[in-house]
Amino acid sequence: MRAPEGKYAWTATVGEKGQIVIPKQARELFEIKPGDTLLLLGDETRGIAIPRKGTFASLFEIAFQEQKGDAE
């Protein structure tokens, strides 16, 4: 079975310390570099998701943006 365009599936092994290795193809595709911080979202029913780098940056900017009069 061929995956739809733009869709991927990989496997990762969890080590004794709970660490996983992200497959090279995935690291290259999503530009994940050593030292990057990843956000993991979990749902007991649906599983774990690792959003694309920068996905939440604009949301954080909005959430922490000072409104006029806030800092006065």
Contacts in CASP RR format, 6 or more apart in sequence:
PFRMAT RR
TARGET T0000
AUTHOR 0000-0000-0000
METHOD contacts of the structure
MODEL  1
MRAPEGKYAWTATVGEKGQIVIPKQARELFEIKPGDTLLLLGDETRGIAI
PRKGTFASLFEIAFQEQKGDAE
3 9 0 8 1.000
8 25 0 8 1.000
8 26 0 8 1.000
8 29 0 8 1.000
10 22 0 8 1.000
10 23 0 8 1.000
10 25 0 8 1.000
10 26 0 8 1.000
11 23 0 8 1.000
12 20 0 8 1.000
12 21 0 8 1.000
12 22 0 8 1.000
12 23 0 8 1.000
13 20 0 8 1.000
13 21 0 8 1.000
14 20 0 8 1.000
22 32 0 8 1.000
26 32 0 8 1.000
27 33 0 8 1.000
30 52 0 8 1.000
30 53 0 8 1.000
31 53 0 8 1.000
32 38 0 8 1.000
32 53 0 8 1.000
36 53 0 8 1.000
38 50 0 8 1.000
38 53 0 8 1.000
39 50 0 8 1.000
39 51 0 8 1.000
39 55 0 8 1.000
39 56 0 8 1.000
40 48 0 8 1.000
40 49 0 8 1.000
40 50 0 8 1.000
41 48 0 8 1.000
41 49 0 8 1.000
41 50 0 8 1.000
41 51 0 8 1.000
42 48 0 8 1.000
42 49 0 8 1.000
43 49 0 8 1.000
END
